[in-house]
Amino acid sequence: MSTDTNVMDYGQLCQFLSAEARSLDDRDWDTWLTYYHADCEFWMPAWDDFDTLTEDPQSEMSLIWYPDKSGIEDRVFRIKTDRSSATSLPEPRTAHYIANVEITGVEGAIMQVRFNWQTLSFRYGETDRHWGTSFYKIDCSGQKPLIANKKVVLKDDHIHHVVDVYHV
């Protein structure tokens, strides 16, 4: 890891990732948004017919794609105000689990991070589970680290209903 004092050490990184997940589990949408850089792309590619991930969110199918934080903010607005057909009450109760956290690179104040996750969600008397791998670029140059890029690979893509930001 870099000796750059602007980046987080491994313990701080794990706390950062856990705190982001906790804000989802607590449905603390306003806090969750504070983890994202204004230019953060949030992308969950789809698996194509040949068991290969799509590569271009602008020309291929994606499960989730927001080109910047404004899209994430719009999704949160719709969740909070029930202004989306994909949002229904009650909101699911979730529990996020994070494992195998790796710092895969450091360039200046930008950390590249990879980790596995599993989320359990409960709604309408049923529990669903989702799991996958996330790849973050975290900008540590400011007063608070911010997620500058988020790619989520959903490994169990046989889904029975809409997968939303709180599932991953």
N, C-alpha and C positions, 0 to 999 in steps of 0.2 A: 504494500500500500504506500501511497505517496506520503512524504513528510510534510506536505502542504497543511498548514494549520487550519485552513478553511474547511477541510473535509471532516466528516464525522469518523470517529473510530468505530470498531465493530459493535461495541455495546450501545453506543449512541444511535447507530443505524438501526439496530434491532428495536430499540425503544421508539424510534421514529416510525418504523413500519407498524409496530404494535399499536401505537397511538392513532395512526390513520385508521387501522382496522377497528379499533375500539369506537371511534366516532361513527363508523357505519353501524356497528352493533348497537350503539346507543341511539341511533337515528338522529344524531347531532349533525344535521346537514350543514349548518353554517360553519361549524368547526372543521368538518371534512373538507369543505371548499378551501379553507386556509392552507391546506397542504399542497395546493396546485399553483404553479407558475402561470401567468397570464397566457403564455404561448404554448402551454402543455397540450400535446396531442395525446388523446386517450383512444387506443385502438385495440379491439379484440377481433382478429381475423377469423374467418370461417375456414373449415376444412372443405376442400373441393372433392369431387367424385373419385379422385385418385389418392386420397388420404394425404394430401399435401396442403399446407396452409396457403391461403391466398396471400399475395404479396403487395397489392396496391389497393388501398382503401378507396381510392377515387374511381377505379375502374373494375373492381372485383367485389364480390359479396363480403360483407363484414357483419359480425354479430353486434358490435358496437363500434362507432367511430365518431369522435368529436375532434375536429381539427385544432381546436384551442379551448381554453377554459370557458369561453362564453357558451359553448355547447354543453359543457358539464353543468354550468350554472343554470342553463335553461332546463336541463333534465331535473335538477334539484327543485327548481321552481314548480315544475309540473308534479313532482312527487309531493311536495309540501301543500300544494293547492288542489290536488286531485284533478288536474286538468290534462289528463292523459288516459286514453283507453287502456294503456298498459299498466296503469296504476289503479289498484283497487284496495279498498280498505277491508280488513285491517292490513296494515303493512306487515310483511313477514318479520318474525323475530329471527335474528341471525347470530351465528357464532363463527368467527373467522379464526382459523389456525394457520400459522406461518411456520415454515420449516426450511432447512437447508439454505439459509441466507448466505449469499456469496457476494463479495465485492469483486466484480469481474474486470474493473478498470477504473483508473482515475486520470483525468485530463484536467489539470489546473484545479478548479473548484467544482468540477463536474464528476460525480461518482456514477459508475455504471454498476447496477445491482441486479442480481437474479435470485429468485426464491420460489419455492413451491408453496402452495396454499390449498386449503380445503375450507369450504363454507357449508355449514348446515343451516337450513332455513325452515321455519315452521309457519305454516298458514293453512287455514281451513282443515285443521286436524291432521295434517300430513307433514312429514319431514322430508325435505329434499336435500340432496348433497351435490355439490359441484366441486371440482378440483382442477388444478392446472399449475402453470408456471407463469410468473410475471417478470418482466424486464423493465426496470426503471432507470431513468437518468435523473439524478438529483442534483440540483444546483445549490451549492453550499456557499455561494459568494455573498449572500445578503445576511440580514440579521437572523433569519430563520431559514433552514433548508426548505427547498420547494421542489416538488416533482415537476421536472421539465419535460418528461416524456414517459408515457406508460403504455406498455404493450402487454396484453393479457392473452395467454394461450389457454383456452378452455379445453381440457383433455377429454372430458365426457360430453361430447357434443350431441348426444341423443337426449334432447331436452323436451320436456312435456309441456312447457309454457314459456313465456317470455323470460329471458335472463336479463336482469337489470344491473345497474352499477353496484347495488348493495349485495349482489350475489358473488361478486368477484373482488 
